[in-house]
Amino acid sequence: MAGKLAQNKDVAYLSYKLATIKTDVELELTCEQLEVQQPDCG
């Protein structure tokens, strides 16, 4: 198994990076804008 990990080290690091949730991203939205609202059917 160690051999397979060594062969796919780049894939393992990419998978880890893709699975990491970023929590320090600034959004141009307020909390009120993220609340559930009625759909705009117009």
PAZAPA-4460 file (N, C-alpha, C; in steps of 0.05 Angstrom, whole numbers, plus 32768, in hexadecimal, padded with zeros to 4 digits):
% residues 42
    n_x    n_y    n_z   ca_x   ca_y   ca_z    c_x    c_y    c_z   seq   type   mol
   8010   7FE8   8000   8000   8000   8000   8011   8019   8000     1      M     A
   8028   8018   800E   8039   8030   800E   8043   8037   7FF3     2      A     A
   8048   8023   7FE2   8051   8028   7FC7   803C   8036   7FB6     3      G     A
   8022   802E   7FBA   800D   803B   7FAB   8009   8058   7FB4     4      K     A
   800C   805D   7FCE   800A   8078   7FD9   8021   808A   7FCD     5      L     A
   8038   807F   7FCC   804F   808E   7FC1   804B   8094   7FA4     6      A     A
   8040   8081   7F95   803B   8085   7F78   8025   809A   7F74     7      Q     A
   8012   809C   7F85   7FFB   80AE   7F82   7FFB   80C6   7F95     8      N     A
   8013   80CE   7F9E   8015   80E3   7FB2   8008   80FD   7FA8     9      K     A
   800C   8104   7F8F   8001   811D   7F84   7FE2   811C   7F84    10      D     A
   7FD7   8105   7F7D   7FBA   8101   7F7D   7FAF   8103   7F99    11      V     A
   7FBD   80F8   7FAD   7FB4   80F9   7FC8   7FB4   8116   7FD2    12      A     A
   7FC9   8125   7FCC   7FC9   8142   7FD5   7FB3   8152   7FC7    13      Y     A
   7FAE   814D   7FAD   7F99   815A   7F9F   7F7E   8153   7FAB    14      L     A
   7F79   813A   7FB1   7F60   8132   7FBD   7F5B   813F   7FD8    15      S     A
   7F71   8141   7FE8   7F6F   814F   8002   7F68   816C   7FFE    16      Y     A
   7F75   8179   7FEA   7F70   8196   7FE5   7F53   819A   7FDC    17      K     A
   7F49   8189   7FCA   7F2E   818C   7FC0   7F19   8187   7FD5    18      L     A
   7F1F   8176   7FE9   7F0C   816F   7FFE   7F0C   8183   8015    19      A     A
   7F1F   8196   8015   7F21   81A9   802B   7F0E   81C0   8027    20      T     A
   7EFE   81C6   803B   7EEA   81DB   803A   7EF7   81F5   8043    21      I     A
   7EF6   8209   8031   7F02   8223   8038   7EEE   8233   8049    22      K     A
   7EF7   823D   8060   7EE5   824C   8071   7EEE   8269   8074    23      T     A
   7F03   8271   8066   7F0D   828D   8068   7F08   829D   804F    24      D     A
   7EF3   8296   8040   7EEC   82A3   8027   7ED8   82BA   802E    25      V     A
   7EDE   82D2   8024   7ECC   82E8   8029   7EB6   82E7   8014    26      E     A
   7E9D   82EB   801D   7E86   82EB   800B   7E7A   8307   800B    27      L     A
   7E6E   830E   7FF4   7E61   8328   7FF1   7E43   8325   7FF8    28      E     A
   7E3D   8313   800A   7E21   830E   8012   7E1E   8312   8030    29      L     A
   7E06   831A   8039   7E01   831C   8055   7DF3   8302   805E    30      T     A
   7DF2   82FE   8078   7DE4   82E7   8083   7DC6   82E7   807B    31      C     A
   7DBA   82FE   807A   7D9E   8300   8072   7D9A   82F7   8055    32      E     A
   7DAD   82FC   8043   7DAA   82F4   8028   7DAD   82D5   8025    33      Q     A
   7DB8   82C8   8038   7DBC   82AB   8037   7DA4   829C   8043    34      L     A
   7D91   82AA   8050   7D7A   829D   805C   7D68   8292   8047    35      E     A
   7D59   827D   804E   7D45   8271   803B   7D2F   8286   8036    36      V     A
   7D29   8289   801C   7D14   829D   8014   7D01   828F   8001    37      Q     A
   7CEA   829D   7FFD   7CD7   8293   7FEA   7CE3   8296   7FCE    38      Q     A
   7CDD   8283   7FBC   7CE7   8285   7FA1   7CDC   829D   7F92    39      P     A
   7CEC   82A9   7F80   7CE4   82BF   7F70   7CD8   82B4   7F56    40      D     A
   7CBD   82B2   7F55   7CAF   82A6   7F3E   7CA9   82BA   7F28    41      C     A
   7CB3   82D2   7F2A   7CAD   82E7   7F17   7CBE   82E5   7EFF    42      G     A
***
